[in-house]
Amino acid sequence: MLVRLSALTLALSSNPIAASADHSTTALPAKPQLTGVTEGEAAALVTQLERSQAALRAGEKPSFYLYAGAPSYYDASKTSPRDAFLALDWKKALWICTTAKGNYSKAYRLDILPDGYDHLVNEVRIWVNTSGEFERIDIMTRPPDPL
């Protein structure tokens, strides 16, 4: 038992994120972790998301469904889906991956840490139609994953 505990302690202390007592001071990686997505595809997705935000701010009416939610006791549950989308900083994405696409051409998931580690996570799911346009974007605010 003592050997296992020592090995676990050593493993955690060698992990820079787990080793710090206050994870909020740990900087996010410069680039998100990519799973099933190339760097070029991830960059194009982020650019398209930023353009959609700019279009909404400029009063244009891009056509896609937008949903946002959080547990009822989180302050994020008081925010409209549009405001939640406009508040997202895509540069704070920790992870970008492809997901099951269903009837869509492509589907993605991004985990965004707006306030760093040990804070709420915005899990964003995006469905893209065969024309390459956003069909639906879901934003779910949730607690962070345990280390």
N, C-alpha and C positions, 0 to 999 in steps of 0.2 A: 504494500500500500504506500509506504513512504517513497519507494522508488518511482511509482507511478505519479504521485503527487509532485515529486521533484522534476520529473520529465515534463509534466504539464506546466509547472511554474517556469521551467526553462523555455518551453515552447512559447508561452505567453510573453515572457520577457524579451524574447528575440523578435516578436512581432511589434513593430513600432506603434501600431494603433492600439493594440491590447496593452502594451506596456505603460502607456501614459495614463495617469489616473484621470485626467480631464481630457476626454477625446475631442472636446470642442476646440481645443487649441491645435489639434493635428490638422495640417493643411490637406485639402483634397488633392488627389493626383492631378497633374497638369492635363492629362488626357483620360477620358473614361475607359473603363474596361469594356471591350467589345466581344460579343459572342454571336457568331453567325452574321456579322456585319463587317464590311471592310472600312478602313479609315475614310475612304472617299465617300462611301455610302452614308456613313455616320455624319460626316461634314455636310453633305447635301441635305440630309434630313434636318439637321440643326438650322441650316440656312433657310430651308423652306418653312420651318416653324417660326423663325425670327421674322420672315417676310409676312407670314400670316398675322403675327402680333402687330407688326407695323401697319398692315392693311386695316385691321380692326381699329387701331388707334387713330388712323386717318379718316375713319368714317366709312370705309369701304365695307362691302358685305360679302366676305368670302363664304362659300357655301359648304359647311360641314357641321355635323352634330357635335355638341360640346357638353360634356357631363363632368360634374365634380362632386365629391362627397368626402365625408369624414365622419367618425363616430360623433354622435350628437353632443357629447360633452366637450368636444374640441372647438375652439374658436373658429377654426377653419370651416366648420359646418355652417357658419353664418355668411360665408363668402359666396357670391354668385359664381357659376361656372365661367362666365366671361372674365370676371375680375381675377379668378384663380388662374386662368390661362394667361392673361396679360401680365400677371405678377411673376410668372416662372422665368428663371434665369437659366437658360439651356447650357451655359458654360459651367454650371455646378452639377452637371450630370455625372454620377459616379459609375453608371453602368448603362450600356445601350445594347439591346439584343433583339433578335427576331423572335417572334412567337407564332403559335398556330394561327394561320391566316383565315381559316374558314372560307367564306365566299369572296374574300378580298384578294387583291393582287399581292399585297404585302401587309405585314403587321409587325409592330415594334413595341418594345417596352423600354422605358427609361426610368431609372431611379435618380431623382434629383434631391440633393441635400441642401436646401436653401440656407440653413443655419449651421452646417457642418455636422460632424459626427455627434452621436448621442442626442440628436434632436429629431423632430418629426421628418418623415420622408414623403416626398411627393412621388407616388408611383403613377407614371403616365403611360397609358396604352394608346397606340395610334394605329388606325386602320387606313390603308391607302387603296384607292380603287384602281382599276385597270388603266385609267388615264393618268395615273401618277398624282392625283389630287387627294387631299385628306377627305376621308368619308366620315370619320368619327374619331374624337379624342376624349378619353376618359382620364380624369385626374382624381386619384384617391390619396388622401392624406392619412398616413398611418404611422405607428411607432417604428423606430429603427429596428433592424434585425439584431438579435443578440450576437455578440462576438463569439 
